[in-house]
Amino acid sequence: MAAADEPDWVEQRADLEQALRASKNDPRRDTIAGFDDDGLPRAFGRLSMNAGSSVVHGAGGVDPGWRRRGIGRAVFSWQAWRAIERLQETGRTDGVFRNYVEERNPSHLALLTASGSTIVRYFTEMTRPLSQPIPDLPFPAELHLLSFADGADRNLVELVRLAHNDAFQDHWGSEPRDQESWQFTVTHPEFRDDWSLALLDPATGEVVAYHLASYDPDSKELLGHSEGYTDLLGVRKTWRGRGLAPALLAEAMRRYRAAGMDNAGLGVDTENPSGALGLYERMGYGPTQRSIVFDLPLSVTADKPA
């Protein structure tokens, strides 16, 4: 599927293993697969839901050689039915089934449009050549800059998780990260501890801003350039407006470049109320492609989708 659809990022085995063993989802009930007569998988679907949430997230696909046979519709129908079950199991009366699709994937777009799902958000992938000058942006003297490579003990990992949950509580679609999912984030095979940074306020012992980064060794093949990627960038609300985010980005760029990367990349919610899109544009990032978020409203009283 990845060879045909050419996404900017492809799941690794570790991502699949995490999806199948996450304690908040039961892979025996939340995963479906379709096999041909020779036992080869030709389609799959899975879903996940965070504790206390009314949003069920979907993922799936169909082998390119088996498309246009109604298999994708059947997988989506099962997912929507199972999503209703998940909502019912938590005592909710309604919720949404949410899916992300790259704008340049016409078959996936057509499926979601035909399903009755509606577009609720756009996310933009951006990149910046590191051959361009990197601004010299200082950090406030009262803050300590740490990298995960220098001090990535469990305490720092937890402090950054708490900072993230605080910084993203006003971001659309964001839900608090629990310790299980956060641990996977910071131990992922693509995670780069030397590019991942935290600003610590010694007066309070809190992390006030942070930058988590990764490197996909296939980025050169997928994108045409090697890329250090910003997975998460956040600043606590009480510390915003002091230039912490651009300073962290600039420091990360210097580290990317020192490691031989061609570009710096990231993704952004185009309607982020913090003005992140404008910040990235001022830092020299330019758009490459968009992802679209579709929501399908669900009611637990609904019959199984046809």
C-alpha positions as CSV (number, residue, x, y, z in Angstrom):
1,M,0.0,0.0,0.0
2,A,2.8,2.4,0.9
3,A,4.5,1.8,-2.4
4,A,1.4,2.7,-4.3
5,D,0.2,5.6,-2.1
6,E,3.6,7.1,-1.4
7,P,2.9,8.5,2.1
8,D,5.3,10.8,3.9
9,W,5.6,8.3,6.7
10,V,5.3,4.5,6.9
11,E,4.5,2.5,10.0
12,Q,7.3,0.4,11.4
13,R,6.9,-3.0,13.0
14,A,7.2,-1.4,16.4
15,D,4.2,0.8,15.6
16,L,2.1,-2.3,14.8
17,E,3.3,-4.1,17.9
18,Q,2.4,-1.1,20.1
19,A,-1.1,-0.9,18.5
20,L,-1.7,-4.6,19.2
21,R,-0.5,-4.6,22.8
22,A,-1.8,-1.3,24.1
23,S,-3.7,-2.0,27.2
24,K,-6.6,0.4,26.4
25,N,-7.5,-1.5,23.2
26,D,-8.2,-5.2,22.7
27,P,-6.6,-6.3,19.4
28,R,-8.9,-9.4,19.3
29,R,-11.9,-7.1,19.1
30,D,-10.6,-3.9,17.6
31,T,-8.7,-5.3,14.6
32,I,-9.9,-6.9,11.4
33,A,-8.0,-8.4,8.5
34,G,-8.9,-9.9,5.1
35,F,-6.8,-12.7,3.6
36,D,-6.8,-14.2,0.1
37,D,-7.0,-17.9,-0.6
38,D,-3.3,-18.3,-0.1
39,G,-3.4,-16.8,3.4
40,L,-1.9,-13.5,2.4
41,P,-3.3,-10.4,4.1
42,R,-5.0,-8.1,1.6
43,A,-6.9,-5.6,3.8
44,F,-6.9,-4.5,7.4
45,G,-8.7,-2.2,9.8
46,R,-8.2,-1.3,13.4
47,L,-9.5,1.3,15.8
48,S,-8.4,2.8,19.1
49,M,-10.0,4.9,21.8
50,N,-8.5,6.7,24.8
51,A,-10.0,6.3,28.3
52,G,-12.6,8.9,28.9
53,S,-12.8,10.0,25.3
54,S,-15.8,10.1,22.9
55,V,-13.5,9.9,19.8
56,V,-12.7,6.6,18.2
57,H,-9.7,6.7,15.8
58,G,-9.5,4.5,12.8
59,A,-6.7,3.1,10.5
60,G,-6.8,0.7,7.7
61,G,-6.2,0.0,4.0
62,V,-6.6,-2.3,1.1
63,D,-3.9,-3.9,-1.1
64,P,-3.8,-1.9,-4.4
65,G,-4.5,-5.0,-6.4
66,W,-7.7,-5.7,-4.5
67,R,-9.2,-2.2,-4.6
68,R,-12.5,-1.2,-6.3
69,R,-14.2,-4.4,-5.0
70,G,-16.0,-2.9,-2.1
71,I,-13.5,-4.3,0.4
72,G,-12.6,-0.8,1.8
73,R,-16.3,0.0,2.3
74,A,-16.8,-3.4,4.2
75,V,-13.8,-2.7,6.4
76,F,-15.0,0.8,7.2
77,S,-18.5,-0.5,7.9
78,W,-17.1,-3.0,10.4
79,Q,-15.0,-0.2,12.0
80,A,-18.0,2.1,12.4
81,W,-20.0,-0.7,14.0
82,R,-17.2,-1.6,16.4
83,A,-16.7,2.1,17.2
84,I,-20.4,2.2,18.3
85,E,-19.8,-0.8,20.5
86,R,-16.8,0.9,22.1
87,L,-18.8,3.9,22.9
88,Q,-21.6,1.8,24.3
89,E,-19.2,-0.1,26.5
90,T,-18.1,3.2,28.1
91,G,-21.7,4.3,28.7
92,R,-21.7,7.1,26.1
93,T,-24.7,7.8,24.0
94,D,-22.8,9.4,21.1
95,G,-19.3,10.1,19.7
96,V,-17.4,10.3,16.5
97,F,-15.3,7.9,14.4
98,R,-12.3,9.9,13.2
99,N,-9.9,9.2,10.3
100,Y,-6.9,11.0,8.8
101,V,-6.2,10.8,5.1
102,E,-3.5,12.4,3.0
103,E,-5.0,14.8,0.4
104,R,-3.1,13.1,-2.4
105,N,-4.8,9.7,-1.8
106,P,-7.9,9.8,-4.0
107,S,-9.2,6.3,-3.2
108,H,-9.1,6.9,0.6
109,L,-10.7,10.4,0.1
110,A,-13.5,8.9,-2.0
111,L,-14.2,6.2,0.6
112,L,-14.5,8.7,3.5
113,T,-16.6,11.1,1.5
114,A,-19.0,8.4,0.5
115,S,-19.2,7.1,4.1
116,G,-21.0,10.2,5.2
117,S,-18.0,11.5,7.1
118,T,-17.3,15.2,7.0
119,I,-14.1,17.2,6.9
120,V,-13.4,18.8,10.3
121,R,-9.7,19.8,10.1
122,Y,-6.6,20.1,7.9
123,F,-3.0,19.4,8.9
124,T,0.0,20.5,6.8
125,E,3.4,18.9,6.5
126,M,6.2,21.4,6.2
127,T,9.9,21.2,5.5
128,R,12.9,23.6,5.7
129,P,16.3,23.2,4.0
130,L,19.0,23.4,6.5
131,S,21.3,25.0,4.0
132,Q,19.4,28.2,4.8
133,P,20.8,30.3,7.7
134,I,19.6,29.2,11.1
135,P,18.7,32.1,13.4
136,D,20.6,32.5,16.7
137,L,17.8,32.7,19.2
138,P,18.8,32.8,22.9
139,F,17.0,31.0,25.8
140,P,16.0,32.9,28.9
141,A,18.9,32.8,31.4
142,E,16.8,31.4,34.2
143,L,15.9,28.3,32.3
144,H,18.1,25.2,31.9
145,L,18.3,23.5,28.5
146,L,18.4,19.7,28.7
147,S,18.5,17.0,26.1
148,F,17.1,13.5,26.5
149,A,20.6,12.2,25.7
150,D,22.1,14.1,28.6
151,G,19.5,13.6,31.3
152,A,16.8,11.2,30.1
153,D,16.0,9.6,33.4
154,R,12.4,8.7,34.2
155,N,11.9,11.9,36.1
156,L,12.7,14.0,33.0
157,V,10.5,11.8,30.8
158,E,7.6,12.3,33.2
159,L,8.2,16.1,33.6
160,V,8.0,16.5,29.8
161,R,4.8,14.4,29.7
162,L,3.2,16.6,32.2
163,A,4.3,19.7,30.3
164,H,2.9,18.3,27.1
165,N,-0.5,17.5,28.6
166,D,-0.6,21.1,30.0
167,A,0.6,22.7,26.8
168,F,-1.8,20.8,24.5
169,Q,-5.0,21.0,26.6
170,D,-6.2,23.9,24.4
171,H,-5.3,22.2,21.1
172,W,-8.0,20.7,18.9
173,G,-8.2,16.9,19.0
174,S,-5.5,16.6,21.6
175,E,-6.1,14.2,24.5
176,P,-3.9,13.7,27.6
177,R,-1.0,11.2,27.1
178,D,-0.9,8.4,29.6
179,Q,2.4,7.0,30.8
180,E,2.1,3.9,28.6
181,S,1.7,5.8,25.3
182,W,4.3,8.4,26.4
183,Q,6.9,5.7,27.1
184,F,6.4,4.3,23.6
185,T,6.9,7.8,22.2
186,V,10.3,8.3,23.9
187,T,11.5,4.7,23.2
188,H,10.3,4.5,19.5
189,P,13.0,3.2,17.2
190,E,12.9,6.5,15.3
191,F,13.1,8.7,18.4
192,R,16.3,10.8,18.7
193,D,17.2,11.6,22.3
194,D,20.0,13.9,21.2
195,W,17.6,16.1,19.2
196,S,14.9,16.0,21.9
197,L,15.1,18.9,24.3
198,A,13.5,20.3,27.4
199,L,13.6,23.7,29.1
200,L,13.5,23.3,32.9
201,D,12.6,26.0,35.3
202,P,14.8,25.3,38.4
203,A,12.6,27.6,40.6
204,T,9.6,25.3,40.2
205,G,11.2,22.0,39.0
206,E,8.8,22.1,36.0
207,V,9.5,21.6,32.3
208,V,8.1,24.7,30.7
209,A,8.8,23.9,27.0
210,Y,10.0,20.9,25.1
211,H,10.8,19.6,21.6
212,L,10.7,15.9,20.7
213,A,12.3,14.8,17.5
214,S,12.7,11.7,15.3
215,Y,14.6,10.4,12.3
216,D,13.1,8.1,9.7
217,P,16.0,6.3,7.9
218,D,13.7,6.0,4.9
219,S,13.1,9.8,4.7
220,K,15.6,10.2,1.8
221,E,13.7,7.6,-0.3
222,L,10.2,8.8,0.7
223,L,10.8,12.6,0.5
224,G,13.9,13.1,-1.6
225,H,15.9,14.4,1.3
226,S,17.0,13.3,4.7
227,E,15.1,15.0,7.4
228,G,15.1,15.6,11.2
229,Y,11.5,15.7,12.2
230,T,9.8,17.6,15.0
231,D,7.2,15.2,16.4
232,L,6.0,17.4,19.3
233,L,6.8,21.0,20.2
234,G,5.0,22.6,23.2
235,V,5.1,25.5,25.6
236,R,3.1,25.9,28.8
237,K,0.5,28.6,28.4
238,T,2.0,30.7,31.2
239,W,5.4,30.8,29.3
240,R,4.1,31.6,25.8
241,G,5.1,34.8,24.1
242,R,8.7,34.6,25.3
243,G,10.2,33.0,22.1
244,L,10.8,29.6,23.6
245,A,9.3,27.6,20.7
246,P,11.4,29.3,17.9
247,A,14.5,29.0,20.1
248,L,13.9,25.3,20.5
249,L,13.3,24.9,16.8
250,A,16.6,26.7,16.0
251,E,18.5,24.6,18.4
252,A,17.0,21.4,16.9
253,M,17.9,22.6,13.4
254,R,21.6,23.1,14.4
255,R,21.6,19.5,15.8
256,Y,19.9,18.2,12.6
257,R,22.5,19.9,10.5
258,A,25.4,18.7,12.6
259,A,24.1,15.1,12.1
260,G,24.1,15.6,8.3
261,M,20.4,16.1,7.7
262,D,19.3,18.0,4.6
263,N,16.1,19.4,6.0
264,A,14.0,20.0,9.1
265,G,10.4,18.8,9.0
266,L,7.2,19.0,11.0
267,G,3.4,18.8,10.8
268,V,1.0,21.5,12.0
269,D,-2.7,22.0,12.6
270,T,-3.5,24.8,10.2
271,E,-6.0,26.3,12.6
272,N,-3.9,26.0,15.7
273,P,-5.0,28.9,18.0
274,S,-1.4,29.4,19.2
275,G,-0.4,30.6,15.7
276,A,2.0,27.8,15.1
277,L,1.6,27.9,11.3
278,G,2.7,31.5,11.2
279,L,5.7,30.7,13.5
280,Y,6.9,27.9,11.2
281,E,6.5,30.0,8.1
282,R,8.6,32.8,9.7
283,M,11.2,30.1,10.6
284,G,11.5,29.2,6.9
285,Y,9.3,26.1,6.7
286,G,7.2,25.6,3.6
287,P,4.2,23.3,3.0
288,T,4.7,20.0,1.2
289,Q,1.3,18.3,1.5
290,R,-1.9,18.2,3.6
291,S,-3.7,15.6,5.6
292,I,-7.5,15.9,6.1
293,V,-9.4,14.8,9.2
294,F,-12.9,13.2,8.7
295,D,-15.4,12.7,11.4
296,L,-18.4,10.4,11.3
297,P,-21.0,11.1,14.0
298,L,-22.1,8.0,15.8
299,S,-25.0,7.1,18.1
300,V,-25.0,4.0,20.2
301,T,-28.7,3.4,19.3
302,A,-27.8,3.2,15.6
303,D,-28.1,-0.1,13.8
304,K,-25.0,-1.7,12.4
305,P,-23.9,0.3,9.3
306,A,-24.9,-1.3,6.0
